[in-house]
Amino acid sequence: MPAWIKCEITVNSSKCRSAALSAIILIVCLSELALLTPTTALAYIGPGAGISFFGSVLGILATIFVAIGAILLWPVRRMMKRRKAAKAAESAAGPE
């Protein structure tokens, strides 16, 4: 007979509580192991789901690349705007 059953029948001491706790932990661990074991899903994923997933990934990647491009091109656009403003100021002042 397991120790935790004897403990429940006889005396409720700390030794018995630790044996009962060990048994509970063992049961919980075995249950989790059984639930985490992969099994066959037996499910069909149609082509529409794959195309939707591909479109989502493509959209996310495009967003990332556009954001990086905007950050990298920001200084170039600023420089071009300053040059244009300087040329406009120079031409507005006219030849002296």
C-alpha positions as CSV (number, residue, x, y, z in Angstrom):
1,M,0.0,0.0,0.0
2,P,1.4,3.5,-0.9
3,A,2.7,5.6,2.0
4,W,0.2,8.4,1.4
5,I,-2.8,6.0,1.8
6,K,-1.4,4.6,5.0
7,C,-0.9,8.2,6.3
8,E,-4.5,9.1,5.7
9,I,-5.7,6.0,7.5
10,T,-3.4,6.4,10.5
11,V,-2.1,9.8,11.6
12,N,-2.0,13.2,9.9
13,S,1.6,14.1,10.5
14,S,4.0,16.3,8.5
15,K,5.6,13.2,7.0
16,C,2.2,12.1,5.8
17,R,1.4,15.5,4.4
18,S,4.6,15.6,2.5
19,A,3.8,12.1,1.0
20,A,0.3,13.3,0.1
21,L,1.8,16.4,-1.5
22,S,4.3,14.3,-3.4
23,A,1.4,12.2,-4.8
24,I,-0.6,15.3,-5.8
25,I,2.5,16.8,-7.6
26,L,3.1,13.5,-9.3
27,I,-0.6,13.3,-10.5
28,V,-0.5,16.9,-11.7
29,C,2.8,16.4,-13.6
30,L,1.6,13.2,-15.3
31,S,-1.7,15.0,-16.3
32,E,0.3,17.9,-17.8
33,L,2.5,15.5,-19.6
34,A,-0.5,13.7,-21.1
35,L,-2.0,17.0,-22.2
36,L,1.2,18.3,-23.7
37,T,1.8,15.1,-25.8
38,P,1.1,16.0,-29.4
39,T,-1.6,14.1,-31.3
40,T,-2.9,14.2,-34.8
41,A,-5.2,17.2,-35.4
42,L,-7.2,15.6,-38.2
43,A,-8.2,19.0,-39.4
44,Y,-8.2,20.5,-42.9
45,I,-6.8,23.9,-43.6
46,G,-8.0,25.1,-47.0
47,P,-6.1,27.2,-49.4
48,G,-8.0,30.4,-48.4
49,A,-6.4,30.3,-44.9
50,G,-2.9,30.0,-46.4
51,I,-3.5,32.9,-48.8
52,S,-4.8,35.0,-45.9
53,F,-1.8,34.2,-43.8
54,F,0.5,35.0,-46.7
55,G,-1.2,38.3,-47.3
56,S,-1.0,39.2,-43.6
57,V,2.7,38.4,-43.4
58,L,3.3,40.3,-46.7
59,G,1.5,43.4,-45.3
60,I,3.4,43.3,-42.1
61,L,6.8,43.1,-43.9
62,A,5.8,45.9,-46.3
63,T,4.9,48.1,-43.3
64,I,8.2,47.4,-41.7
65,F,10.2,48.2,-44.9
66,V,8.2,51.4,-45.5
67,A,8.8,52.5,-41.9
68,I,12.6,51.8,-42.2
69,G,12.7,53.6,-45.5
70,A,10.9,56.7,-44.1
71,I,13.4,56.9,-41.2
72,L,16.4,56.5,-43.5
73,L,15.1,59.0,-46.1
74,W,14.1,61.7,-43.5
75,P,17.6,63.4,-43.5
76,V,17.7,63.4,-47.3
77,R,14.3,65.1,-47.6
78,R,15.2,67.6,-45.0
79,M,18.5,68.5,-46.8
80,M,16.6,68.9,-50.1
81,K,14.0,71.1,-48.5
82,R,16.8,73.3,-47.0
83,R,18.5,73.6,-50.4
84,K,15.2,74.5,-52.1
85,A,14.5,77.2,-49.4
86,A,18.1,78.6,-49.8
87,K,17.7,78.8,-53.6
88,A,14.3,80.5,-53.3
89,A,15.8,83.0,-50.8
90,E,18.7,83.6,-53.2
91,S,16.5,84.1,-56.2
92,A,14.1,86.4,-54.2
93,A,17.0,88.6,-53.2
94,G,17.9,89.0,-56.8
95,P,21.3,90.0,-58.3
96,E,22.9,92.9,-56.5
